[in-house]
Amino acid sequence: MSQPTFANYRQFFRFYLEEHSKPQTRMLHAVGTVLGLAAAVLAVILKHPFYILAWPVISYSFAWTSHFLVEHNRPATFGHPLWSLMGDFHMLALMVTGRLRSAPTKE
C-alpha cells in the first residue's frame, strides 16, 4: 500500500495528525522522541558520539509500536522520513504547549 504524495509540509502534517489520531499513539511518540533526544544529548555530554545511534532506535521503537499495536496503520516514516521526523517534533511542540487539538477528520 503506497502512501499519498503531498505538495508541502502543511498538507503532510494534516495527514500525519490523522495517522496519529489516538492519544496513546501521540503519547508513545512523545515519549520516544524525548527519550531519543535525551540519548543523543547524553552521547554528546559523555563524548561517545557512537551512542547517538541509540536516538533512532529508541524513538522509532516507541513510534512504530504505537502504529502497529495502537493505531493499526503504517508509519508515515516509511514513505516520508524527513517530514515524519519534522512531524514528530512539531506534534511534540504542540503537545507541550497545549495547542494540539484532536486529529482532523478524514474527508
C-alpha positions as CSV (number, residue, x, y, z in Angstrom):
1,M,0.0,0.0,0.0
2,S,1.6,3.3,-1.1
3,Q,1.3,6.5,0.9
4,P,-0.2,9.7,-0.6
5,T,2.0,12.4,-2.0
6,F,1.9,16.0,-0.7
7,A,2.8,19.3,-2.3
8,N,4.1,20.7,1.0
9,Y,4.7,20.0,4.7
10,R,1.4,21.6,5.7
11,Q,-0.5,19.1,3.7
12,F,1.7,16.3,5.0
13,F,1.2,17.4,8.7
14,R,-2.6,17.2,8.3
15,F,-2.2,13.6,7.1
16,Y,0.4,13.0,9.9
17,L,-2.1,14.0,12.6
18,E,-4.8,11.8,11.1
19,E,-2.3,8.9,11.3
20,H,-1.7,9.8,15.0
21,S,-5.3,10.2,16.0
22,K,-5.3,8.2,19.2
23,P,-4.0,9.7,22.4
24,Q,-1.9,6.6,23.2
25,T,-0.2,6.9,19.8
26,R,0.6,10.5,20.4
27,M,1.9,9.9,23.9
28,L,4.1,7.0,22.8
29,H,5.6,9.2,20.1
30,A,6.2,12.0,22.6
31,V,8.0,9.6,25.0
32,G,10.1,8.1,22.2
33,T,11.0,11.5,20.8
34,V,12.0,12.8,24.2
35,L,14.0,9.7,25.3
36,G,15.7,9.5,21.9
37,L,16.7,13.2,22.1
38,A,17.9,12.6,25.7
39,A,20.1,9.7,24.5
40,A,21.6,12.0,21.8
41,V,22.3,14.7,24.3
42,L,23.8,12.2,26.7
43,A,26.0,10.9,23.9
44,V,27.4,14.4,23.4
45,I,27.9,15.0,27.1
46,L,29.6,11.7,27.6
47,K,31.7,12.3,24.4
48,H,30.6,9.0,22.9
49,P,29.2,10.1,19.5
50,F,28.6,6.4,18.5
51,Y,25.8,6.3,21.2
52,I,23.9,8.9,19.1
53,L,22.8,5.9,17.1
54,A,20.6,5.0,20.0
55,W,18.4,8.0,19.2
56,P,16.6,6.5,16.2
57,V,16.4,3.0,17.8
58,I,14.7,4.4,20.9
59,S,12.5,6.9,19.1
60,Y,11.3,4.5,16.4
61,S,10.7,1.6,18.8
62,F,8.1,3.7,20.6
63,A,6.7,5.2,17.4
64,W,6.4,2.0,15.4
65,T,5.0,0.1,18.3
66,S,2.3,2.7,18.6
67,H,1.4,2.4,14.9
68,F,1.3,-1.4,14.8
69,L,-0.3,-2.1,18.2
70,V,-2.4,1.0,18.9
71,E,-3.2,2.9,15.7
72,H,-3.1,-0.2,13.4
73,N,-1.6,1.8,10.5
74,R,1.7,2.1,8.6
75,P,4.2,4.6,9.9
76,A,4.5,7.7,7.7
77,T,8.3,7.3,8.2
78,F,8.3,4.6,5.5
79,G,7.1,7.0,2.8
80,H,8.1,10.4,4.1
81,P,11.1,10.0,6.5
82,L,12.2,13.7,6.8
83,W,8.7,15.1,7.0
84,S,7.8,12.5,9.6
85,L,10.8,13.5,11.7
86,M,9.7,17.1,11.5
87,G,6.2,16.0,12.3
88,D,7.3,14.2,15.4
89,F,8.9,17.4,16.8
90,H,6.0,19.6,15.6
91,M,3.5,17.3,17.3
92,L,5.6,17.2,20.5
93,A,5.8,21.0,20.5
94,L,2.1,21.3,20.1
95,M,1.6,18.8,22.9
96,V,4.0,20.6,25.3
97,T,2.4,24.0,24.6
98,G,-1.2,22.6,25.0
99,R,-2.1,23.5,21.4
100,L,-2.6,20.0,20.0
101,R,-6.2,19.5,19.2
102,S,-8.0,16.4,18.1
103,A,-6.9,15.0,14.8
104,P,-8.7,16.4,11.8
105,T,-11.5,14.2,10.5
106,K,-10.8,12.2,7.3
107,E,-12.7,13.6,4.4
